[in-house]
């Protein structure tokens, strides 16, 4: 990390199925430098600006002002899903 030539990826992704959970269930999370996008069990979406809201108190998912941030994180999410073969339906297709 101290090497100035080290490239930092634009996002990290994680999946949490919890104790006794099965792969393909549970939460998905995409994190960029300042933003966090999550899809929780029932396909509820969450969006947080971590630089302004580090304790994740204000879900911004329905705020039009942050649509471009949401879209970018969703693109990262699709990239991750394709990479790992995740088959969880997207929130838009589950409604």
C-alpha positions in Angstrom: 0.0 0.0 0.0 2.9 2.3 0.4 4.1 1.8 -3.1 3.0 4.8 -5.2 2.6 2.6 -8.2 0.1 0.3 -6.6 -3.2 0.5 -8.2 -6.2 0.6 -5.9 -9.3 -1.0 -7.4 -12.4 1.3 -7.8 -14.5 -1.0 -5.5 -14.6 -4.0 -3.2 -17.4 -6.4 -3.0 -18.7 -8.8 -0.3 -21.4 -11.3 0.3 -22.6 -12.2 3.8 -24.9 -15.2 4.3 -24.7 -15.3 8.1 -24.4 -18.3 10.3 -26.1 -21.3 8.7 -26.9 -19.4 5.6 -26.6 -20.8 2.1 -24.6 -19.4 -0.8 -26.9 -17.2 -2.9 -28.8 -15.8 0.1 -28.0 -13.0 2.4 -26.5 -9.5 1.8 -24.4 -8.1 -1.1 -22.3 -5.0 -0.6 -20.3 -2.8 -3.0 -18.0 -0.2 -1.5 -16.2 2.5 -3.3 -14.0 5.2 -1.7 -16.9 7.3 -0.5 -20.0 5.2 -1.2 -21.6 1.9 -0.1 -24.4 0.1 -1.9 -26.1 -2.9 -0.4 -28.8 -5.4 -1.3 -30.1 -7.1 1.8 -32.1 -10.4 2.1 -35.4 -9.3 0.7 -33.8 -7.3 -2.2 -34.1 -4.0 -0.3 -31.5 -1.6 -1.5 -29.4 0.7 0.6 -27.1 3.6 -0.4 -24.8 5.5 1.9 -22.4 8.4 1.4 -19.7 7.2 3.9 -17.7 10.4 3.8 -20.8 12.4 5.1 -22.5 9.6 6.9 -19.9 7.2 8.3 -22.5 5.6 10.7 -24.9 4.8 7.8 -27.9 6.6 9.3 -29.4 8.1 6.1 -30.3 5.7 3.3 -30.1 7.7 0.1 -31.3 5.0 -2.3 -34.5 6.9 -3.4 -32.9 10.4 -3.7 -32.7 11.4 -7.3 -29.6 13.6 -6.5 -27.5 10.4 -6.0 -28.7 8.5 -9.0 -25.3 8.6 -10.8 -23.6 7.2 -7.7 -26.2 4.5 -7.4 -25.7 3.6 -11.1 -22.0 3.4 -10.8 -22.2 1.1 -7.8 -24.7 -1.1 -9.6 -22.3 -1.4 -12.5 -19.6 -2.5 -10.1 -22.1 -4.9 -8.6 -22.9 -6.4 -12.0 -19.2 -6.7 -12.7 -18.7 -8.6 -9.5 -21.7 -10.8 -10.0 -20.4 -11.8 -13.5 -16.9 -12.5 -12.0 -18.1 -14.8 -9.3 -21.2 -16.3 -11.0 -23.7 -14.9 -8.5 -27.2 -15.7 -9.6 -29.2 -13.6 -7.0 -31.9 -11.7 -8.9 -31.4 -8.0 -9.2 -33.8 -5.8 -7.1 -35.3 -4.4 -10.3 -36.2 -7.9 -11.6 -37.5 -9.2 -8.3 -40.3 -6.6 -8.0 
